Amino acid sequence: MILAQLPETFESHGVQWSSLLPLLILVGGGMTLLVVGAVAGRLPRGFYAAATVVIGLAAFVFAWVDWHRVNTDGAMPLVGSALSLDGFSVFFMVVIISSLVLAALLADDYLRRERLDGVEPYVVMILSAVGAIVLASANDLVVVFLGLETLSIALYVLAAVHRRRLESQEASLKYFLLGSFSSAFFLYGVALVYGATGSTNMGSVGRFLADNVLLENGLLLAGLALMFVGLAFKVSAVHFHTWTPDVYQGAPTPITAFMASASKAAAFAALLRIFYLTFQTYSVDWRPIVWVVAVLTLIIGSITAVVQTDVKRMMAYSSISHAGFILVGVEAATDRGTAAALFYVLAYSFMVIGSFGVITLVGRTGDSRHDVDDYRGLGRSRPVLALTFTVLLLAQAGVPLTSGFLAKFEVIGAAVDAESYAIAIIAMVASVISAFVYLRIVVSMYLVDASAETDGEGVRIPAGAGLALLVTVAFTLFAGILPNLVVDFARDAVPVLVAGP
């Protein structure tokens, strides 16, 4: 309560410093950690991971303080009108910081196992989370671009952190080249929107479009299309998904977990704030495009996953399919659709981090044992780990009493409410198809005997990774059995535009 009532004298020049504390803690903590790593001698094992977790938890606490402040005082600008604090931005702060903490727990043993332990991966991961939060909180299209680039550049570096694996270097280069093109598309779209409306501030653009009817709106629609291309790349929507399987497969597995959760969450935050909120008056123009992209993403993601034999590539195409489900909520263009998309992002973030956590452990030294056959007999040799993976896979398949079931139910229900019956049916069919992918891994773990090469006895479960898996499974079951608290959190995270100058 004391923190929530900091005096107004702490705020100055349009900057709400107290509300910026989650970001300031991440930036300051990351820089401090970098200095400590540079000047300190030999530090205890796990120090960098533990420090990252502490920094993340401190930011998490102040994010909840911001949540209570928003519920009391309403939405407010943070830095002029460039950033905004509302339930929507705080929701994504929680998702992104949670992803950071869990990914750091997974990375601890992995980096030491691969002889890559050092301060740099953790600091870059923290800075990537900062970019993701800026992206989710942006109230100006230029700030969206800055957050997008901060997030992306950090991820390009993280993808290449395994210097001895050629696949890691290749993944980073491919991600960088294609990501640069997507950023250029987005920035050009911002320029066209500015030309059509005279502003890049989302509040000003929204007000301008509500008060004026553009007789010739080709410039504006072209800008919307280009911005959608840039963000569709980040969420791995078809046909902007081609980078995803190779990058997910080549990047270090804990980094893939962070990429699949925090990066996707931030990109969807920007997509919702820009299209659902700022350009709501033009929903009749952008909804058909989102409809087509969502359908293609659902179908291609689920079908292509079926023919994969590498589990990381399976999860990559599964990630594409899940992006299609979230786009179903975006396409609804309603409050229920937005709440459903938010709940899906939250549920998926925990499911995918837990899944890649298991993949990290089974991959063992070298991070190379990711074939489906490498999971043969895991249910006998490592029953707890196999049960953990089973719960997370069944949740992704949408089995009842898991968060995945409720997430899919909510987005399909939102589509039905918006009278988008066709896409609701397609989503249900895609869910059935993708279930085969997850069941295939479960069958390999429990119903196929292990050979000497695939024996799971060599799989270790370090304390940090075990804690991360415990948290992800607990949340997945809790949100599926007692969902009201999580559902209300998503429904209360209402995006609000702050008027510009």
URSULZI-V693052 format. One record per residue. PSI is psi as a letter, one per 40 degrees, with the letter a starting at -180 (* if undefined). D_CENTER is the distance of its C-alpha to the mean C-alpha in Angstrom with 1 decimal. Layout:
psi;d_center
PSI;D_CENTER
PSI;D_CENTER
This chain:
psi;d_center
d;30.2
d;31.7
d;28.5
e;27.8
f;31.2
i;31.3
i;34.1
d;33.8
e;35.5
e;32.4
h;30.9
i;32.5
f;32.4
e;29.7
h;27.2
g;26.1
d;26.0
d;25.6
e;22.5
e;21.0
d;21.5
d;17.9
d;17.4
d;20.9
d;20.5
d;17.6
d;19.5
d;22.8
d;21.8
d;20.3
d;23.5
d;25.7
d;24.2
d;24.8
d;28.4
d;29.0
d;27.9
d;30.2
d;33.3
i;33.2
a;34.9
h;33.9
i;31.4
i;31.0
h;28.7
e;25.2
d;25.8
d;22.9
d;20.4
d;22.2
d;22.2
d;18.5
d;18.1
d;20.8
d;19.4
d;16.0
d;18.0
d;20.3
d;17.6
d;16.3
d;19.9
d;20.4
d;17.3
d;19.2
d;22.2
d;20.6
d;19.8
d;23.4
d;24.6
d;22.8
d;24.4
d;27.7
e;27.9
a;25.5
i;23.2
i;24.4
i;24.0
d;23.0
g;24.3
b;26.7
e;24.8
d;22.1
i;19.6
i;19.7
h;19.3
i;18.8
d;17.3
d;14.3
d;13.5
d;14.3
d;12.1
d;9.0
d;10.9
d;11.3
d;7.7
d;7.0
d;10.5
d;10.4
d;7.9
d;10.4
d;13.4
d;12.7
d;12.0
d;15.2
d;17.1
d;16.4
d;17.2
c;20.5
d;22.7
d;21.1
d;22.0
d;25.4
d;26.0
e;25.4
f;27.4
e;24.7
h;24.6
i;24.7
d;23.2
d;21.5
d;18.3
d;17.6
d;18.5
d;16.4
d;13.3
d;14.3
d;14.9
d;11.6
d;10.2
d;13.1
d;12.2
d;8.7
d;10.8
d;13.6
d;11.6
d;10.7
e;14.3
h;16.2
e;19.3
h;20.6
d;19.7
d;20.8
d;18.6
d;15.6
d;16.9
d;17.4
d;13.9
d;12.7
d;15.3
d;14.8
d;11.2
d;12.5
d;15.8
d;14.5
d;12.4
d;15.6
d;17.6
d;15.5
d;15.7
e;19.4
d;19.9
g;21.9
d;25.0
e;27.2
h;25.1
d;25.8
d;22.8
d;20.5
d;22.4
d;22.4
d;18.6
d;18.3
d;21.1
d;19.8
d;16.3
d;18.3
d;20.8
d;18.7
d;16.1
d;19.3
d;20.5
d;17.5
d;17.7
d;21.4
d;20.9
d;18.8
d;21.3
d;24.2
d;22.9
d;22.8
d;26.4
d;27.5
d;26.2
d;28.0
d;31.1
d;31.0
e;30.4
e;31.5
i;28.5
e;24.8
h;24.3
d;22.4
d;24.9
d;27.8
d;26.6
d;26.1
d;29.5
d;31.1
d;30.0
d;31.1
e;34.5
i;35.2
h;35.6
h;35.1
d;37.9
h;36.4
f;32.6
d;32.0
d;30.7
d;28.1
d;27.0
d;26.8
d;24.5
d;22.2
d;22.2
d;21.4
d;18.5
d;17.1
d;17.6
d;15.8
d;12.6
d;13.1
d;13.0
d;9.5
e;8.3
f;10.9
i;13.4
h;17.0
f;19.0
f;16.5
e;15.0
d;17.8
d;16.1
d;13.5
d;16.1
d;17.9
d;15.2
d;13.5
d;17.2
d;18.5
i;16.0
h;16.8
d;15.2
d;13.6
d;12.1
d;10.8
d;9.2
d;7.5
d;6.7
d;5.5
c;3.1
d;3.2
d;4.2
d;3.2
d;3.0
d;5.7
d;7.3
d;7.8
d;9.1
d;11.4
d;12.4
d;13.4
d;15.2
d;17.0
d;18.1
d;18.4
d;19.8
d;21.5
f;22.8
d;23.5
e;27.1
f;26.3
d;24.3
d;27.2
d;26.5
d;22.8
d;22.4
d;24.3
d;22.2
d;19.0
d;21.1
d;22.1
d;18.8
d;17.3
d;20.4
d;20.3
d;16.7
d;17.6
d;20.9
d;20.3
d;17.1
d;19.0
d;22.4
d;21.4
d;19.7
d;23.1
e;25.0
i;23.0
e;24.6
h;22.1
d;19.5
d;16.8
d;17.5
d;17.6
d;14.1
d;13.1
d;15.1
d;13.9
d;10.3
d;12.1
d;14.0
d;11.2
d;10.0
d;13.7
d;13.9
d;11.4
d;13.6
d;16.5
d;15.7
d;15.3
d;18.6
d;20.4
f;20.4
i;21.5
d;20.6
d;20.2
d;17.9
d;15.6
d;15.8
d;15.2
d;12.0
d;10.8
d;12.1
d;10.5
d;6.9
d;8.3
d;10.4
d;8.2
d;6.1
d;9.7
d;11.2
d;9.4
d;9.9
d;13.4
d;14.1
d;13.5
d;15.4
d;18.3
d;18.1
d;18.4
d;21.5
d;23.1
d;22.7
a;25.1
h;26.6
e;25.9
f;22.6
e;24.3
g;25.1
e;22.5
i;24.9
d;25.2
d;28.7
e;27.4
e;26.3
h;29.9
e;31.5
d;28.6
d;29.4
d;32.8
d;32.2
g;29.0
d;29.1
d;26.7
d;24.0
d;24.7
d;24.5
d;21.1
d;19.8
d;21.7
d;20.3
d;16.6
d;17.8
d;19.8
d;17.0
d;15.0
e;18.4
f;18.8
h;21.7
i;23.1
e;22.8
i;19.2
d;16.1
d;15.3
d;18.7
d;18.4
d;15.0
d;16.8
d;20.0
d;18.6
d;17.2
d;20.4
d;22.5
d;21.1
d;22.0
d;25.4
d;26.0
e;25.4
f;27.9
g;25.5
d;27.2
d;26.9
d;23.1
d;23.1
d;25.5
d;23.6
d;20.4
d;22.7
d;24.3
d;21.1
d;20.1
d;23.5
d;23.3
d;20.0
d;21.6
d;24.0
d;21.5
d;20.5
d;24.2
d;25.3
d;23.6
d;25.0
d;28.4
d;28.4
d;27.7
d;30.4
e;32.9
h;33.4
i;35.5
i;34.3
i;36.4
d;37.2
d;34.5
e;31.7
h;32.9
e;30.1
d;32.5
e;31.1
h;27.6
i;27.2
g;24.9
i;24.7
d;24.4
d;21.1
d;19.4
d;21.4
d;20.3
d;16.6
d;17.4
d;19.6
d;17.1
d;14.5
d;17.6
d;19.1
d;16.2
d;16.0
d;19.7
d;20.1
e;17.8
d;19.8
d;23.2
g;23.1
e;20.4
d;22.1
d;20.7
d;17.0
d;18.0
d;20.0
d;17.2
d;15.1
d;18.4
e;19.4
g;16.4
h;18.4
h;17.5
h;20.7
h;22.0
h;24.2
h;27.2
a;27.9
*;31.3
